[in-house]
Amino acid sequence: MRQRDIQAVLFDVFGTLVDWRSGVARALRSFADRRGITLDADSFATQWRAKYRPSIDVVNSGQREYTPLDQLHLENLVELLDENAIDTRRIPPAELTWLNQSWQRLDPWADCVAGLHLLKRQFMVGTLSNGTVSLLTHLSRHAGLPWDAVIGSDVLRVYKPNPTAYLRAAQLLDIAPESIMLCAAHNDDLHAAQALGFRTAFVRRPIEYGPGQRSDLEPTGDYDVVASSLTDAARALCSESDGAVLSGVS
């Protein structure tokens, strides 16, 4: 398949396009300073994120009905504060809400906005994220992400990497999976999409989890595009030199 056969490029958002760890840690430091709490903000942010996958797995397994990610994030936050001996009963609900909404106030990686604008010249660009439409819309306004479409889990009613999430997204756009490319920094996301016929692009984010990151440093699949930045991936896809999708961009 040549690049002209790709109609849309959809994106994982958290980690692939925005630096969640720095943004969440920044909010945690502000929260701790206001409350007079001693807190390792970077470590706490990572621990908060670590609770994300188990909580969506419970939904995908059918043990719990669909629950929006914003609610799961809040439940995980309260649980983690309690685990760190921080009495959430003493924290005003509005302050917990503000802290939970730190996921809406994340900054993009330096290459993201330019890369998305490059891709928009030739393709539809949109989200395929486990965030809700509201969360993604607020986040995108903050980060300046220029979407054509915002697809969230509250529309799909299921979480990636459940196959239904990818297939419903394709149905919503009325585009066949093989004419959609998923761009992500996470191998499990790409493997799940690829198994359903989606085209795939892996963008390296080696410090998503900080300097000690151990996973997703390199691709573990035979993807259509492998790049070290979104701008490199966009140039590969939009290349007019031979009109083909380029693989193995470093």
C-alpha positions in Angstrom: 0.0 0.0 0.0 1.3 3.4 -0.9 0.9 6.5 1.2 -2.0 7.8 -0.9 -4.1 4.9 0.3 -3.9 6.1 3.9 -6.8 8.4 4.6 -6.3 9.1 8.3 -3.6 9.1 10.9 -4.9 8.5 14.4 -2.9 9.1 17.5 -2.4 7.7 21.0 -2.1 10.9 23.0 -0.7 10.4 26.5 3.1 9.8 26.2 3.0 9.8 22.4 2.1 13.5 22.0 2.2 15.0 25.4 4.6 14.8 28.3 2.2 13.5 31.0 4.9 12.9 33.7 6.2 16.5 33.8 2.8 18.0 33.6 1.3 15.9 36.4 4.4 16.3 38.6 4.2 20.1 38.2 0.6 20.0 39.5 1.6 17.7 42.3 4.4 20.0 43.4 2.0 23.0 43.5 -0.6 20.9 45.4 2.0 19.7 48.0 3.3 23.3 48.5 -0.2 24.6 49.2 -1.0 21.8 51.6 2.4 21.7 53.3 3.0 18.1 52.3 6.3 16.5 51.6 5.9 14.6 48.3 8.2 13.2 45.6 6.2 14.6 42.7 8.0 12.8 39.9 7.6 9.4 41.7 4.0 10.1 42.6 3.1 10.9 39.0 4.7 7.7 37.9 2.8 5.7 40.6 -0.4 7.4 39.5 0.1 6.4 35.9 1.0 2.8 37.0 -2.6 2.4 38.3 -4.1 3.4 35.0 -3.7 0.1 33.1 -5.0 -2.2 35.9 -8.1 0.1 36.2 -8.9 0.0 32.5 -8.3 -3.8 32.4 -11.1 -4.3 35.0 -13.4 -2.4 32.6 -12.3 -4.3 29.5 -12.6 -7.7 31.2 -16.3 -7.0 32.0 -15.8 -6.9 35.7 -16.9 -3.3 35.7 -19.2 -1.4 33.4 -17.6 1.4 31.3 -16.3 4.2 33.6 -14.8 7.3 32.1 -11.0 7.7 32.5 -11.5 11.0 34.4 -13.3 9.0 37.1 -10.7 6.2 37.1 -8.0 8.8 37.4 -9.7 10.4 40.4 -10.3 7.0 42.2 -6.6 6.1 41.6 -5.5 9.5 42.9 -7.5 9.1 46.1 -6.2 5.6 46.6 -2.6 6.7 46.1 -2.9 9.6 48.4 -4.2 7.3 51.1 -1.4 4.8 50.4 1.0 7.7 51.1 -0.7 8.6 54.4 -2.2 11.8 53.0 -5.7 12.1 54.5 -8.0 12.9 51.6 -10.8 13.7 54.0 -8.9 17.0 54.8 -8.6 17.9 51.1 -11.5 20.0 49.6 -13.2 18.2 46.7 -12.5 21.2 44.5 -8.7 20.8 45.1 -8.8 17.1 44.3 -10.7 17.9 41.1 -8.1 20.5 40.2 -5.3 18.0 40.7 -7.2 15.4 38.7 -7.6 17.9 35.9 -3.8 18.1 35.6 -4.3 15.5 32.9 -5.9 18.3 30.9 -3.0 20.6 31.3 -0.1 18.7 29.7 2.5 20.2 27.4 3.2 18.6 24.0 6.6 17.2 23.1 8.5 19.8 21.1 8.0 18.0 17.8 4.3 17.4 18.0 2.5 20.5 16.9 4.7 20.9 13.8 4.4 17.2 13.0 0.6 17.3 13.2 0.4 20.3 10.9 2.6 18.6 8.4 0.4 15.5 8.4 -2.8 17.6 8.1 -1.6 18.7 4.6 -2.3 15.3 3.3 -4.3 13.3 5.9 -7.1 13.5 8.3 -5.6 13.6 11.8 -7.4 12.6 15.0 -7.1 11.0 18.4 -7.7 7.3 19.2 -7.2 7.7 22.9 -8.4 6.2 26.2 -9.2 9.8 27.4 -12.7 11.1 27.2 -13.7 13.6 24.6 -13.9 16.3 27.2 -10.5 15.5 28.6 -8.9 15.4 25.1 -10.6 18.6 24.0 -9.4 20.6 27.0 -5.9 19.0 26.7 -5.8 19.7 22.9 -6.7 23.4 23.5 -3.9 23.7 26.1 -1.3 21.9 24.0 -2.4 23.4 20.6 -3.1 20.1 18.9 -4.9 20.7 15.6 -7.3 17.8 15.3 -9.8 17.0 12.5 -11.5 14.5 14.8 -11.4 13.7 18.5 -12.4 10.1 19.4 -12.4 9.2 23.0 -13.2 6.2 25.1 -16.6 7.6 26.2 -17.6 7.4 22.5 -16.1 3.9 22.0 -17.4 2.7 25.4 -14.3 0.5 25.7 -10.5 1.0 26.2 -7.6 0.2 24.1 -6.1 -2.4 23.6 -9.5 -4.0 23.3 -9.9 -4.7 19.6 -13.4 -3.1 19.7 -11.9 0.3 20.4 -9.9 0.4 17.1 -12.7 -1.1 15.0 -15.4 1.3 16.3 -13.0 4.2 15.6 -12.7 3.1 12.0 -16.5 2.7 11.8 -17.1 6.2 13.2 -14.8 7.7 10.5 -16.3 5.4 7.8 -12.8 4.4 6.8 -11.5 0.8 6.5 -8.8 -0.1 9.1 -6.2 -0.7 6.3 -6.6 3.0 5.3 -5.9 4.2 8.8 -2.5 4.5 10.4 -2.1 4.5 14.2 0.8 6.5 15.5 1.9 5.6 19.1 5.0 5.3 21.3 3.7 2.1 22.8 4.2 -1.3 21.3 1.2 -3.0 22.8 -1.1 -0.3 21.2 0.5 -0.8 17.8 0.5 -4.6 18.0 -3.3 -4.5 18.8 -4.0 -2.1 15.9 -1.8 -3.9 13.4 -3.5 -7.2 14.1 -6.8 -5.6 12.9 -5.2 -4.4 9.6 -4.3 -0.8 10.7 -1.1 0.7 9.4 1.4 1.6 12.1 3.9 4.2 13.1 6.2 4.0 16.1 7.6 7.2 17.5 10.3 6.9 20.2 9.6 8.6 23.5 12.6 7.3 25.6 11.9 9.6 28.6 8.1 9.3 28.8 8.6 7.6 32.2 11.7 9.6 33.1 15.5 8.9 32.7 15.2 5.4 34.0 12.6 4.2 31.4 13.0 0.5 30.5 10.0 -0.2 28.2 9.1 0.9 24.7 12.5 2.2 24.0 12.5 0.5 20.6 9.9 -1.0 18.3 9.1 -4.6 18.9 7.1 -5.1 15.6 7.5 -4.7 11.9 5.8 -1.2 11.7 5.4 0.9 8.5 7.2 3.9 10.0 9.7 4.0 12.9 10.9 7.5 13.8 12.6 9.5 16.6 10.2 12.4 16.3 6.8 13.1 15.0 8.2 15.5 12.4 10.4 12.8 11.0 7.4 10.4 10.9 5.4 13.1 9.1 8.1 13.8 6.6 8.3 10.1 5.8 4.5 9.9 5.3 4.2 13.1 3.3 7.3 12.5 1.2 6.7 13.2 -2.4 9.9 11.6 -3.6 8.2 8.3 -4.5 4.8 8.6 -3.0 5.4 5.6 -0.8 5.3 5.0 3.0 8.9 4.9 4.2 10.0 2.5 6.9 12.9 2.6 9.3 13.3 6.4 9.7 15.8 7.0 12.4 
